[in-house]
Amino acid sequence: MAETKASPEHIAAEFIGAWERAWNYHGPAATAQLYTEDSVLVGGAIAIGRPAIERSLGRLFAAGWTRIAIKLVNARAVDGVMLAACEFTATGSGATAGKALNGRSSHVLVCIGGTWLSAMHSAA
């Protein structure tokens, strides 16, 4: 996900694909690496910083939401950051097997050291 002259749509799609793969194949710890050290996650609770985000994501994973499909709906660049608006469907396992959780999310992406990371993520 190195910084290039790629379009906002391409950058956002690459990031969202990496997020989806990290969650589906490696879990919360790998997914948390896609956030800046001081990132903010706003969902059922607010988590600030990568360790808190990993714990928050870990609670979702432990609750059985272990698979996700994400669709990029809109992407745009604003003053050096990328904004990504998405729709998602999380699929349950264990106690949530057979259930689906649909929602919307957004990421504010920043390029640090040639890698696009989420500086802020909201999900509802």
N, C-alpha and C positions, 0 to 999 in steps of 0.2 A: 504494500500500500504506500509506496514511496511517492513523495510529492512530484508531480509532473504538470504538464500543461493540459492534463486530462479535464474533461468536462465535470461539472458538479455531479451530474447523474452518474458518471463512471466512478468517480471517487466514492460517492455515497453507496453505490451498488457494491463496490468492492468491500467497503467497510461492513455493510449489512451482511454480505455473504460470509465474511470472516467471523462476524458475531454469531451468525446462525450455525456455522460449522463448529466454532469453539463450544457453544452450548450443547449441541447435539452429540458431539463426539468426545469432548474432553471435560465438560462440566464447568462449574462456577469459577474455579481457580484460573483456568485458561481464559474464560470469558472476561474476568476482571482485569486481565492484562491488556485488554483493549481500551482501557480507561486511563486518563492522565492520573498522576499521583494524587492530585487535589480535586478530582472530578466530583460531581454531585449527581446522585441518582434520586429521582423523585418518583415514587410509586405509592404503595401502601404505607410506606414510611420514607423518611429522608435519610440517605446514607451519604456521608461526605468522606472522600478519600478512598483509595483503592482497597485497603483492608476492610473498611466498613461496607463497601460495595460488594466485595467477595462474600462477606457474611450474609448480607441481605439476599444476594443471588443464591447462596447456599440454602437459605430457608425455603425459597421457592422450589429449588431442586429437590430438597428433602421432602417437601409436601407432595412430590410426585409429578411436577411439571417439568419433565425431562426431555421433551422434544418440542421444537418450535419451528414454525415456517413464517418467514417475514417477507412482506411485499413492500418495496419502496414505492411510495405514492408521489412524492415530490422531493426535489433536491435543488438547492440554489446556493450560490456563493454570496456572502455579504462581508465585505471588509476583511478578507483573508480567512474567514471561517466558512465551513460548509454546514448547511442546515439540511437535515434529512427527516422527512415525515414518512411514517410507515404504518402499516396495518399488520397485525400478527395473529397467529393462531397457535396456542400452546396446547399440546396433547398430553393427557395424563397417563401415569403409570402407577402401579401399586394401588393405594387407596383412591386415587383419582382416575384409575384405568377406565377407558371408555368415555371420559369427559373431555370437553374442549373449552378453552378459555380464549375468547376473541377480544382484541383490544387495539388500541392505537398507541404509538410511541413516537418520540422524536429524539434526535441526537444533534448536539452542536459539536462538530468535528473540528479539531485543530491539528496542524501538522507540526510534530515535534521530532526533530532528528530524522526527517524524511519519512516518518510514519504518521498516518492519520489515526488519531485517537479521539475518544469521546470525552469532552470536557463537561458535558451535561447531558443527561438522559432522563427523559420523563416517560412514564408508561401508565396507561389507565385502561 
